[in-house]
Amino acid sequence: MTAVANLRARNYKIQEAPRHKIKIIAGKIIPAIATTTAMIVGACGLELYKYVLGKDASKFRNSFINLALPLWVFSEPLPAIVNKDVEYDPISMAAVKAIPPSNIRS
C-alpha cells in the first residue's frame, strides 16, 4: 500500500509519505465507508418499508445526505418527465420515438 501511495504521489508531484502515516490515513477510510454505507442502507430501508406497506407515491422521499456537516435533507420527488414522439428532431436529424410512449400528443 505504501509503494502504491508513493508512486501516485510521485505521479501527481506531491510529497511522499512514510509507511506509518499512510497506514494511519488508510485506517480512517474503512470506518468512513462503513458509516456511509450504513446511512444509505437506512435511508433506502425506510423507503422500502413504505413501498412494501403500499403507501401512496406522495409519501416517498428523495434523500440528500452529507455526513461531513451533518446534513440530512428529505424532499418530495419531482414528477416523472413525459417524453413525446417527434416527427423530426433537429439535433438527431431523424424521427424520435419515445419509449415508453406517452398518451399525451401535441
C-alpha positions in Angstrom: 0.0 0.0 0.0 2.9 2.4 0.8 4.6 1.7 -2.5 1.4 2.4 -4.5 0.6 5.5 -2.5 4.1 6.9 -3.0 4.0 6.1 -6.7 0.8 8.0 -7.0 2.3 10.9 -5.1 5.3 11.0 -7.5 2.9 10.9 -10.4 1.0 14.0 -9.2 4.2 15.6 -7.9 3.0 15.8 -4.2 5.1 14.9 -1.2 5.6 11.2 -0.5 4.7 9.8 3.0 6.3 7.2 5.3 4.7 3.8 5.9 3.2 4.7 9.3 1.5 7.9 8.0 -0.1 6.0 5.1 -1.3 3.3 7.5 -3.0 5.9 9.7 -4.7 7.5 6.7 -5.8 4.2 5.3 -7.1 3.2 8.7 -9.5 6.1 8.7 -11.0 5.2 5.3 -12.6 1.9 6.4 -14.8 3.4 9.2 -15.9 6.2 6.8 -17.0 3.7 4.2 -18.9 1.7 6.8 -20.6 4.8 8.2 -21.7 6.0 4.7 -22.9 2.5 3.7 -25.0 2.2 6.9 -26.6 5.7 6.4 -27.5 4.9 2.8 -28.9 1.4 3.7 -31.0 3.1 6.4 -32.5 5.7 4.1 -33.2 3.1 1.4 -34.7 0.8 4.0 -37.2 3.4 5.1 -38.4 3.9 1.5 -38.6 0.2 1.0 -40.9 -0.1 4.1 -43.2 2.5 2.5 -43.3 0.5 -0.7 -44.0 -2.9 1.0 -46.7 -1.3 3.1 -48.4 0.0 0.0 -48.1 3.7 0.8 -49.1 6.2 -2.0 -46.5 7.9 -4.0 -46.8 11.2 -2.1 -45.2 9.5 1.0 -41.9 8.7 -0.8 -38.9 11.0 -0.5 -35.6 11.8 -2.2 -32.6 11.9 0.1 -29.6 14.2 0.2 -27.2 13.2 2.9 -23.9 14.9 3.8 -22.2 13.2 6.7 -19.4 15.9 6.9 -21.8 18.7 8.0 -24.0 16.6 9.3 -26.9 17.3 7.0 -29.9 15.2 6.0 -32.4 16.6 3.6 -35.5 14.7 2.5 -37.6 16.2 -0.3 -40.6 15.2 -2.4 -39.6 13.7 -5.7 -40.3 15.6 -8.9 -42.9 14.2 -11.2 -41.7 11.9 -14.0 -40.7 13.5 -17.3 -43.1 12.7 -20.1 -41.5 12.3 -23.4 -43.4 12.7 -26.7 -42.8 11.3 -30.2 -41.3 13.8 -32.5 -41.6 13.5 -36.3 -38.3 15.4 -36.8 -35.6 16.3 -34.3 -33.1 18.9 -35.5 -30.3 17.5 -33.2 -30.5 13.9 -34.3 -32.0 14.9 -37.8 -34.5 12.0 -37.7 -37.7 10.9 -36.2 -37.7 10.2 -32.4 -39.9 7.7 -30.8 -40.5 7.9 -27.0 -40.2 4.7 -25.0 -42.5 4.2 -23.2 -44.9 6.1 -25.4 -46.9 8.8 -23.7 -50.7 9.1 -24.1 -50.4 12.9 -24.4 -50.0 14.1 -28.0 -49.4 17.7 -29.1 
